Amino acid sequence: MNRTRSATLALVVALALVTGCSGGTDRQADVAARGAAVMPFDLERTTHRFTKADTGGVQTVVADDPTDTGQIDPIRQHLRTETDRFSRGDYTDPGRIHGDDMPGLAALRTGAARITVTYQDIPAGGQITYTTADPALVTALHAWFDAQVTDHGPHAEHG
């Protein structure tokens, strides 16, 4: 782990201990700590948004300050990498952050060939679009989105 990630992880853990995760849960503090080791951007300076659609959904991550290239560039790089992995059924990073028993995750792994996963730069960040004609996979995506919003607490929202 590089020094920046180590420092970020230490800060997240310290803040969680001192503030009780600002009204969040112990699980949210654990997820934030694990997320700091996986995601190369600062959760405190970014927002995840999960928007459900009839054919899947859209996941966005944006810097809270639209001029913060120190967050925008790592967001885009991370989401591009994750798009490639997700399209191959590799959901290792969400499993590391949220746990392998995360709702919807097993179905997304096994059904990856039936999900189109695309990336696009957007102002202040990036977005991943998930599209499928399989109703069971739409349900899995929605459950996965809901779990992420719950687990990320104040750093995530429904679209």
Secondary structure, 3 states (H helix, E strand, C coil): CCHHHHHHHHHHHHHHHHHCCCCCCHHHHHHHHHHHHHCCCCHHHEEEEEEEECCEEEEEEEECCCCCHHHHHHHHHHHHHHHHHHHCCCCHHHHHHHCCCCCCHHHHHHCHHHCEEEEEEECCEEEEEEECCCHHHHHHHHHHHHHHHHHHHHHEEEC
